[in-house]
Amino acid sequence: MSNRLPVDRIVADDGSEGWKVSPGGLVTALEPVMRSSDGAWVGWAGQPDLELDPFDYDGMRLVPVQLSKRDVEQYYEGFSNDTIWPLYHDVIAPPTYHRVWWDRYVAVNRRFADAVLDIVEADGTVWVQDYQLQLVPQMLREARPDLTIGFFNHIPFPPYGIFAQLPWRKEILEGLLGADVIGFQRQSDASGFARAVRHILGHVTTPTIEVPVADDDAAATGRSKKGRTVRRVLAKAFPISIDAEQYAEMARRPDIQARAKQIRQELGNPTTIMLGVDRLDYTKGIRHRIKAFGELIADGALEVGEVTLVQVASPSRERVETYRQLRDEIELSVGRLNGDHGTMEHAPINYLHHGYPREEMVALYLAADVMLVTALRDGMNLVAKEYVASRNDERGVLVLSEFAGAADELKQALLINPHDIVGLKRAIVHAAGMEPREQQRRMRALRKRVLEHDVARWSSSFLTALAATRHPEQVPAVL
Ligand code: G6P
């Protein structure tokens, strides 16, 4: 279960209704996993007050949960995206704490839990996804101790000093600890969580977290050193990935390769195409990227017409004030840069405020000589992995922020600190001038990593660890 289903309900201008792929990395990662499983996906269809029955879509069983307009405002835009999201992303934007938002978060988490309880079989497995649903594991555990419950956090988990701000920190930790396995993107996220559990709840956290339970609790899994009955919870990093072969395959299609050439032509055949692809979010470092690129143009280190930056910024959370402000700021700086340095033929930045189908994205990846991922904080950043998986030709340069989870794995990228504008500019110039041989050496190593560690491997390693916590006898001893 996740807040969003893999598709959003849309109503076209002519009144006709249909479905559109939902935004974000969670859906990109989980869709292939759910297509090859016989489970159901419980989530919201992206519009308020929609009453929908469970249905089948593209090989998946989807079970919609209804959210009212008020739920969307207080649970989704409010507590999820204006409290937890900024808090968990290094407080880049200030989190807002509202008690009514919290109350609504509790109520909506309860509704999601109930939707699962209606359909899950005895001894079933439930895998809860992401920060919008952190209370669900405990709610499920209390109602049904027979269930095996996993939780995966797609976004960062903050350091203790930041997490401690949250007025409901204890409730959130207890909610998560209802799970048998809690997965994080990076080792540092898992350590941050364990530290918060130690400080706030006082539980033993190594090697597993020991949650004290009653002696007759059906979910008990062991005894602590002091002889207390406990449930053992595993909190560990499971870095998420993509269906890498699907991207490599799309990149081999002649129509997509032709489209890549066409894009290059339409951009006026520049020597170097740079690309940024992000949800329009303040965590993505889009402003830092534009600043560095703009300075390079102004300095004359990059020349308009020779170099073009294509920035795809897909619309996101547009009713949340911080996101509105960010859009204004970015559009102001793009307009200024293009106004100051554009010519009749060329604009330095080609800014696109749309989402695009996957095929078009792969064509863009193939057209891009340099991919810029400059996130200030990011759970993983799957765009970086999509770019790498698409480059069968072993060309192209990935510039990657060390603050994205992907940096733990993609070490042959040009790793940068986006706050260091001088360092970022240096990396962009290095990328633009990189010899094909160095591009190939780096890209080959990056591709090996992404193709070997794909999303199927991620889900099976998580689910194997999950099965092992409840039924160790059924799992091979390799874990
Ligand atoms: C990130 C989150 C997802 C979320 C997605 C899109 O990837 O981890 O949980 O669904 O962003 O954001 P949205 O608010 O549009 O669902």
Residues whose N, C-alpha, C, O or C-beta is under 5 A from the ligand:
A	BS01	G6P	R4 P23 G24 G25 L26 D130 H154 I155
